[in-house]
C-alpha cells in the first residue's frame, strides 16, 4: 500500500470522522489522549509549528491556542476543507495545506517544532516521513507525536472484562507482525448503537511497527529521543468516561518527543 492508497482511505473516512469527533464521540482523544499530549508538550508560544496529519484541525487549534504559529498538513482534502472552514469562522492564524508527510513541501529548517497526533502509525513510509521532519526542523527543534502503543495495541488486541463489564486484563498478539497497510474497520463505539448501524465503518490502513523499530527509525533520521509518555486515565476520568478505564490496565497510547541537534 502506498501514500495514494492511504489518502483514498482517509478521504473516505473524513466526512464521518469530522462530524462525529466534533460531536464529542472520540472519547479517548478528548478525555485522555490530547490532554496528556498537551501536558507533555514543551512551551510553544511564539514558535512556528507544523501539525502533521492534522485531520479536521481540532488538535492543531489546541496547539495554536498555546500561542504557536501553526501550519496543518493532511493528505485528505475533506479534512483540509473542514479545517479551513473553522479557521475562517474563528481565526487563530493557522494555515492548512494539502500534502503528504513523505515529501513535506516546505524548505529546510522551516519549523521550530512538529506535532503529529495519532497519524504516524497510518503513514506508509515512516522512515521517509521522519527524515522529512528532520529536514524541516530548525536546529534544536523537536518532534512530538502520539501513536497506538506498539507493545499493548499490536494488530490483535482484546479487552478482558469481569462479569460487571469492568476491564481487568488485556490479551495481545501479533506484536512482531509489521505487515503494511492492514485495513482495520471500526466506528466510534460511543455513538448510539442504532445510529452506528447506519454508518459505514472507518477504513483505516495501519502500519504497525515494534517499539524497537520506532526507536531505530527515529535515531536513523538524526533525532534524539528525550521523552516518552504513556497516558493513564485517572480514577476520576475513568469514572466520568468508563470507556477509557482500560488504560488503567495497560496503556493504549505512546507519546514520544525527539529533538534535532
Buried (B, 14 or more C-beta within 10 A) or exposed (E): BEBEEBBBBBBBBBBBBBEBBBEEBBBBBBBBBBBBBBEBBEEBEEBBBBBBBBBBBBBBBBBBEBEBBBBBBBBBEBBBBBBBEBBEEEEBEBEBBBBBBBEBEBEEEBBBBBBBBBBBBBBBBBBBBBBBBBBBBBEEBBBBBBBBBBBBBBBEBEBEEEEEEEBEEBEBEEBEEBEEBBEEEEBBEBBEEEEBEEEEEBBBBBBBBBBEBBBEBBEEBBBEBEEEBBBBBEEEBBEEBBBBBBBBBBBBBBBBBBBBE
